[in-house]
Amino acid sequence: MKDGLNELKYSWNEFAKKDAMGAVLTGKEWNEESFYQSGREEVDSLMEEVLEIYPGLNRARSLDFGCGLGRLTFALSKHFRHVTGIDISKKMIERATANRRNSDGVEFVLNESRRLTAIPSDSVDFLLSLIVLQHIPKKCIKGYISEFLRVTKPGGLFVFQIPTRRVRDEKKERYWEGRPLNWDSPSLGKLCYRATVRFIRWIPRKVRELALKDDRLHRFLFFCKLWGEEPVMRMNTMKKSALERFLKKEGGVVLKCRQDSAAGDALESFTFFVLKESGTGQDRADFH
Ligand SMILES: C[S@@+](CC[C@H](N)C(=O)[O-])C[C@H]1O[C@@H](n2cnc3c(N)ncnc32)[C@H](O)[C@@H]1O
């Protein structure tokens, strides 16, 4: 469990066995068609955006980091001659490999390390990673981003999504029994009743909020789940300013950075479009 990667492997293998599509895209029921259709829509729209900001992108090789069942990998094969999907979960890779949809030029590779060991330096024109870094322990995130820079060709692009902070100050609409609160001059008795119900409902929310605020408690709850052999899905964040400084230091040029809703309401999330400038190639081959 030293660097948290074992926990990731274990949890994502368990998710792949139980409800792989539901774990990849939480909060909805999927069938295979709607699941892969969501990938096509996401990739087609993202590629439009990419080509708008960087029309010179070479379309030979792309890499999908944290490919899962290949939802985005298969969709990328419409835009690139060759696509590699890479994932830490053996079960996900097995299931993606067994899926025979438009698999021309598509391969899946298991990568259980902190480095992208199977991918040579300066070999990829385009790298994509959506809804992956958020699950990776904070201390490993920068290492993977350095690897994105290492494997991307000079003049190539990588695009990744990552939550940047928890949103604690969202203005909540006030609801009463499922409907917006209606100030209807209630009697004193009714007011006391409402206040009591509201207080009772507030307690579990407050406990949850405190648990989320306290990293130690959060970690303790995760370990309790793991001891019970329950897979866990962490949601991690990295500050936007820290990421921007890191990318600059490593030689990446942020062409675009836009907010997205990939991590849900409780987390602010951004998609970064980063160019590896020509001339920052071979000198990075010895990273680590
Ligand atoms: C939420 S799923 C997203 C899958 C895919 N990107 C998509 O959008 O359909 C997250 C995936 O990231 C993979 N993953 C988590 N940590 C990883 C790591 N350190 N290296 C490679 N893959 C990882 C998990 O196994 C899982 O398949």
The ligand as a Tripos MOL2 file, in Angstrom:
@<TRIPOS>MOLECULE
LIG
   27    29     1     0     0
SMALL
NO_CHARGES

@<TRIPOS>ATOM
      1 C1        -13.4240    6.5200  -13.9560 C.3       1 LIG1
      2 S1        -12.5240    5.3880  -14.9030 S.3       1 LIG1
      3 C2        -12.3300    6.3070  -16.4310 C.3       1 LIG1
      4 C3        -12.0750    5.4360  -17.6400 C.3       1 LIG1
      5 C4        -11.9630    6.2090  -18.9400 C.3       1 LIG1
      6 N1        -10.9910    7.2730  -18.8560 N.3       1 LIG1
      7 C5        -13.3160    6.7530  -19.3500 C.2       1 LIG1
      8 O1        -13.5000    7.9860  -19.2660 O.co2     1 LIG1
      9 O2        -14.1540    5.9720  -19.7590 O.co2     1 LIG1
     10 C6        -10.9040    5.5080  -14.1970 C.3       1 LIG1
     11 C7         -9.9220    4.5090  -14.7760 C.3       1 LIG1
     12 O3         -8.6170    4.9230  -14.4030 O.3       1 LIG1
     13 C8         -7.8630    3.7690  -14.1110 C.3       1 LIG1
     14 N2         -6.7170    4.1630  -13.2710 N.ar      1 LIG1
     15 C9         -6.7550    4.5840  -11.9980 C.ar      1 LIG1
     16 N3         -5.4990    4.8310  -11.5750 N.ar      1 LIG1
     17 C10        -4.6680    4.5550  -12.5970 C.ar      1 LIG1
     18 C11        -3.2480    4.6060  -12.7580 C.ar      1 LIG1
     19 N4         -2.4440    4.9770  -11.7630 N.pl3     1 LIG1
     20 N5         -2.7230    4.2600  -13.9500 N.ar      1 LIG1
     21 C12        -3.5420    3.8670  -14.9630 C.ar      1 LIG1
     22 N6         -4.8900    3.7850  -14.8590 N.ar      1 LIG1
     23 C13        -5.4560    4.1350  -13.6890 C.ar      1 LIG1
     24 C14        -8.8540    2.8450  -13.4130 C.3       1 LIG1
     25 O4         -8.4400    1.5100  -13.4250 O.3       1 LIG1
     26 C15       -10.1060    3.0930  -14.2550 C.3       1 LIG1
     27 O5        -10.1920    2.1920  -15.3050 O.3       1 LIG1
@<TRIPOS>BOND
     1     1     2 1
     2     2     3 1
     3     2    10 1
     4     3     4 1
     5     4     5 1
     6     5     6 1
     7     5     7 1
     8     7     8 2
     9     7     9 1
    10    10    11 1
    11    11    12 1
    12    11    26 1
    13    12    13 1
    14    13    14 1
    15    13    24 1
    16    14    15 ar
    17    14    23 ar
    18    15    16 ar
    19    16    17 ar
    20    17    18 ar
    21    17    23 ar
    22    18    19 1
    23    18    20 ar
    24    20    21 ar
    25    21    22 ar
    26    22    23 ar
    27    24    25 1
    28    24    26 1
    29    26    27 1
@<TRIPOS>SUBSTRUCTURE
     1 LIG1         1 GROUP 0 **** ****
